[in-house]
């Protein structure tokens, strides 16, 4: 199992069922930037995702869930009407 897949499984644990969530089936808009993705493409996707979040009936529940997570456990991408970036952990020398 790859580290990336393990991280995904770990981040999915405890994800709530958000009735009426408008992001369902549109994960490609909400995903973090791919390593080879041009910045303007990511920005356009995320702008569309943010607009979807604004009118989502599950926004309050989604916000409550993401806010309950430690910052280091929040999945990257657009979540609860905001863009979350992955923080690189510092290595001690």
N, C-alpha and C positions, 0 to 999 in steps of 0.2 A: 504494500500500500504506500503510495507516495505521501510525502509530508503535506503537500497541498491538499490532497484528498482527505487526509486525516484532519487537517485544519477545517476544511469544509464541514465534515461530519460533526466536529466539535462545536462549530459555530451554529449548526442547525439544532443542536440539543436545546430544548426549551423554547424554540420559536413558537409563538402563539398562533392559533388559528384566528385569522382576522377576517371576519365575515364581511363580505362586500368589498374587500381590498381591490383597488383598481390596478394594482401592479401585477396581479395574477396573469400569467401567460405573456408578460411583457418584460421578463427579467433582463433581456438584452439591453433595455434602456437604462436599467438601474445598476447594472454591474459596474465594478470599478474599471478603470482604464486598462486595456490590454497593453502588454509591453510594446507591441508594434503598432498600436493605434495612434493616429495623428491627434494632436491636442484639440483641433477644431472639431473633429468627429466626436470625441469624448464630450466636449462642451455642449454640442448640439444634442446628443443623447441625454445628457444629464439635465439640460434645460427642459426637454420634453418630459422627463421623469418628474422633475420638480413641479411642473404644471399639473401633472396627473395627481401628485400628492395633495396639492392645494384643495382639490375638490373631492378627496377620498373620504368616504364615510368611516373608514377604519383609522384615520389619521391619529386621533386621540389615543386609541389603544396601541397603535404602532409606536407612537412617541413615548408612551408609558413603558412599553417593553424595552425599547432601545435605551431609554434613560436609566432603566434598572440594571443595565449591564455596566461592568467596569469599562472604562474607555478602551483598554487593551483588548477587550472581548467583543467590541462592536464590529460587525462585519463591514468591510469597505464597500463603497458605492453610495447610491442615493437611498436613504432610509429615513422615513418619517419627515419628509420635506427638507432634508439637509444632506449635504455631501460629506461623507465620512471617508477619510483617507487612512490608509494603514500606516501606523507609526513604526518605523524601524527601531528595533531594540538595539541599544548600545551594547557593545561588547566591552567587557573590562579587560584592560591590558595585562 
